Amino acid sequence: MRIRPVGAHALLLDCAEPEAHTAPAPDVAELVEAWRAELWRRRERGELDAAEIVPAATTVLLDGVPDPAATAARIAGWTPRPPATTAAAATVQIPVTYDGEDLPAVAGHWGVDVPTVVRRLRQTRFRVAFCGFAPGFAYLTGLPAGLAVPRLPSPRPRVPAGSVALAGPYAGIYPSASPGGWLLVGRTGTTLFDVHADPPARLTPGTEVRLVAA
């Protein structure tokens, strides 16, 4: 893990080798989550002063750090705990109707039939690795690396809110209608982003997620 300064008051923890950024390996995702959880714990105990802790695919950004040099030196001496197991973490169950138009394409990529795709998705223990793309959009890890699927050659102009989809090694749920190139496998009526809620995003980094049958 490398620690780099970003501007005057931020640090970037880089958990991947330089050549690994295009396709983060599962162990990199686990390391990012371990550091994300460790930094949150340290901040809660008053051992870390940072306004924002933002995980991504291979990095964790600390923003609003009063003394980046001293903070980097402290972090270099820390060892993160392994990511929490499902039993130790809150699990959010999202009811999904598995009728997405790209289910046959996913089945073709996986070399199985559509019912097997649905069964695998229902049985997978997902975790929110990071959020991005749109408010409330969570990138869910948990599928084996061999089940990664490509995005569509051209994005759809509009993907309905609540659409459950796959792309690369991730699953995700569109919190609002938007363009998108992920493969659609289902839909949910669960509200994933509400500006009046606390927190606004239903799925936050570190949360365990199950995509159960509606």
C-alpha positions as CSV (number, residue, x, y, z in Angstrom):
1,M,0.0,0.0,0.0
2,R,1.4,3.4,-1.1
3,I,0.5,6.7,0.5
4,R,0.6,9.8,-1.7
5,P,-0.2,13.5,-1.0
6,V,-3.0,15.0,-3.0
7,G,-3.1,18.8,-2.9
8,A,-2.5,20.6,0.3
9,H,-4.9,18.6,2.6
10,A,-5.5,15.1,1.2
11,L,-3.9,11.7,1.0
12,L,-4.4,8.8,-1.4
13,L,-3.9,5.3,-0.2
14,D,-3.1,3.2,-3.3
15,C,-3.7,-0.6,-2.7
16,A,-2.9,-1.8,-6.3
17,E,0.2,-2.4,-8.2
18,P,0.7,0.3,-11.0
19,E,-0.3,-2.1,-13.8
20,A,-3.4,-3.4,-11.9
21,H,-5.6,-0.3,-12.2
22,T,-7.6,-1.5,-15.2
23,A,-9.0,-4.6,-13.6
24,P,-8.6,-4.7,-9.8
25,A,-8.1,-8.2,-8.5
26,P,-10.4,-9.6,-5.8
27,D,-7.6,-9.3,-3.2
28,V,-7.2,-5.6,-4.0
29,A,-10.9,-5.0,-3.4
30,E,-10.6,-6.8,-0.1
31,L,-7.6,-4.7,0.9
32,V,-9.4,-1.4,-0.1
33,E,-12.4,-2.5,2.1
34,A,-10.0,-3.4,5.0
35,W,-8.4,0.0,4.9
36,R,-11.7,1.8,4.5
37,A,-13.0,0.1,7.6
38,E,-9.8,0.6,9.6
39,L,-9.7,4.3,8.8
40,W,-13.4,4.8,9.7
41,R,-12.7,3.0,13.0
42,R,-9.6,5.1,13.7
43,R,-11.5,8.3,13.0
44,E,-14.4,7.3,15.3
45,R,-11.9,6.7,18.1
46,G,-10.3,10.1,17.5
47,E,-7.0,8.6,16.1
48,L,-7.5,10.1,12.6
49,D,-8.5,13.6,11.6
50,A,-10.1,13.6,8.1
51,A,-13.2,15.2,6.8
52,E,-13.9,12.6,4.2
53,I,-12.9,8.9,3.7
54,V,-13.7,7.9,0.1
55,P,-13.0,4.4,-1.2
56,A,-12.7,3.6,-4.9
57,A,-11.8,0.5,-7.0
58,T,-8.1,0.4,-5.9
59,T,-7.7,3.5,-3.6
60,V,-8.9,5.2,-0.5
61,L,-8.9,9.0,-0.5
62,L,-8.6,11.0,2.8
63,D,-9.7,14.6,2.3
64,G,-9.7,17.4,4.8
65,V,-6.5,16.3,6.6
66,P,-4.9,19.1,8.6
67,D,-1.4,17.6,8.7
68,P,-1.0,15.2,5.7
69,A,2.7,14.4,6.5
70,A,2.1,13.5,10.1
71,T,-1.0,11.5,9.2
72,A,0.8,9.6,6.5
73,A,3.5,8.6,9.0
74,R,0.9,7.3,11.4
75,I,-1.1,5.4,8.8
76,A,2.1,3.7,7.6
77,G,2.4,2.0,11.0
78,W,-1.2,0.7,11.0
79,T,-2.3,-2.8,9.9
80,P,-5.9,-3.1,8.8
81,R,-8.1,-5.9,10.1
82,P,-9.6,-8.3,7.6
83,P,-13.0,-7.1,6.2
84,A,-15.9,-7.9,8.5
85,T,-17.8,-11.1,7.7
86,T,-21.5,-11.0,6.9
87,A,-22.3,-12.2,10.4
88,A,-20.5,-9.2,11.9
89,A,-21.9,-6.6,9.5
90,A,-25.4,-5.3,8.8
91,T,-27.0,-7.0,5.7
92,V,-29.4,-5.2,3.4
93,Q,-31.8,-7.4,1.5
94,I,-32.9,-6.0,-1.8
95,P,-36.0,-7.7,-3.3
96,V,-35.4,-8.2,-7.1
97,T,-37.6,-9.3,-9.9
98,Y,-35.2,-11.1,-12.2
99,D,-36.6,-10.3,-15.7
100,G,-33.8,-8.2,-17.2
101,E,-33.6,-8.2,-20.9
102,D,-29.8,-9.0,-20.8
103,L,-30.2,-12.2,-18.7
104,P,-29.7,-14.4,-21.8
105,A,-26.5,-12.5,-22.7
106,V,-25.2,-13.0,-19.1
107,A,-26.1,-16.6,-19.3
108,G,-24.1,-16.9,-22.6
109,H,-21.0,-15.2,-21.0
110,W,-21.2,-17.5,-18.0
111,G,-21.9,-20.7,-20.1
112,V,-25.1,-21.5,-18.1
113,D,-28.8,-21.2,-18.5
114,V,-30.8,-18.2,-17.2
115,P,-32.2,-19.9,-14.1
116,T,-28.6,-20.6,-13.0
117,V,-27.7,-17.0,-13.5
118,V,-30.6,-16.0,-11.2
119,R,-29.7,-18.6,-8.6
120,R,-26.1,-17.4,-8.5
121,L,-27.1,-13.8,-8.1
122,R,-29.6,-14.6,-5.3
123,Q,-27.0,-16.7,-3.4
124,T,-24.1,-14.3,-3.7
125,R,-23.1,-12.3,-0.7
126,F,-22.3,-8.9,-2.1
127,R,-20.5,-6.0,-0.4
128,V,-20.5,-2.3,-1.4
129,A,-17.0,-1.6,-2.4
130,F,-17.5,2.1,-3.3
131,C,-20.0,4.5,-4.7
132,G,-19.9,6.6,-7.8
133,F,-21.3,7.3,-11.3
134,A,-24.6,8.8,-9.8
135,P,-25.7,9.6,-6.2
136,G,-26.6,6.4,-4.5
137,F,-25.0,4.1,-7.1
138,A,-23.1,1.4,-5.3
139,Y,-20.5,-0.9,-6.9
140,L,-21.1,-4.4,-5.4
141,T,-18.3,-7.0,-5.3
142,G,-18.8,-10.6,-4.5
143,L,-19.0,-12.4,-7.8
144,P,-16.0,-14.7,-8.7
145,A,-13.5,-13.0,-11.0
146,G,-14.4,-15.5,-13.8
147,L,-17.9,-14.2,-14.0
148,A,-17.0,-10.7,-15.1
149,V,-19.1,-9.5,-18.1
150,P,-18.5,-6.7,-20.6
151,R,-20.5,-3.6,-20.9
152,L,-22.7,-3.0,-23.9
153,P,-20.9,-1.7,-27.0
154,S,-23.2,1.4,-26.9
155,P,-24.9,2.6,-23.7
156,R,-28.7,2.7,-23.6
157,P,-30.0,6.3,-23.6
158,R,-32.2,5.6,-20.6
159,V,-32.0,2.9,-18.0
160,P,-35.0,2.9,-15.6
161,A,-34.5,3.6,-11.9
162,G,-34.2,0.4,-9.9
163,S,-32.6,-1.6,-12.7
164,V,-30.2,-4.3,-11.4
165,A,-27.3,-4.8,-13.7
166,L,-23.8,-6.3,-14.1
167,A,-20.6,-4.9,-15.7
168,G,-17.0,-6.1,-15.3
169,P,-16.7,-7.7,-11.9
170,Y,-19.4,-5.6,-10.3
171,A,-23.2,-5.7,-9.8
172,G,-25.1,-2.4,-9.3
173,I,-28.5,-0.9,-9.0
174,Y,-29.4,2.3,-10.8
175,P,-30.9,4.7,-8.1
176,S,-32.4,6.9,-10.8
177,A,-33.1,6.8,-14.5
178,S,-30.0,7.6,-16.5
179,P,-28.0,6.4,-19.5
180,G,-26.0,3.2,-18.9
181,G,-24.2,0.4,-20.6
182,W,-24.4,-2.3,-17.9
183,L,-26.2,-5.6,-18.6
184,L,-29.7,-5.6,-17.1
185,V,-30.7,-8.7,-15.1
186,G,-33.6,-7.4,-13.0
187,R,-35.4,-4.6,-11.2
188,T,-36.3,-3.5,-7.7
189,G,-38.7,-1.0,-6.2
190,T,-36.3,-0.2,-3.3
191,T,-35.5,3.5,-3.0
192,L,-31.7,3.8,-3.0
193,F,-31.2,7.5,-2.7
194,D,-33.3,10.0,-0.8
195,V,-32.0,13.5,-0.1
196,H,-34.2,13.7,3.0
197,A,-32.8,10.5,4.6
198,D,-29.8,10.2,6.8
199,P,-27.7,9.0,5.2
200,P,-29.2,9.8,1.8
201,A,-27.7,6.7,0.2
202,R,-29.3,3.3,1.1
203,L,-26.1,1.4,0.3
204,T,-22.8,2.7,1.7
205,P,-19.3,1.3,1.5
206,G,-18.8,-1.8,3.6
207,T,-22.5,-2.7,3.6
208,E,-23.4,-6.4,2.9
209,V,-26.1,-6.8,0.3
210,R,-28.2,-9.8,-0.8
211,L,-30.2,-9.5,-4.0
212,V,-33.1,-11.7,-3.0
213,A,-36.2,-12.8,-5.0
214,A,-39.1,-10.2,-4.9
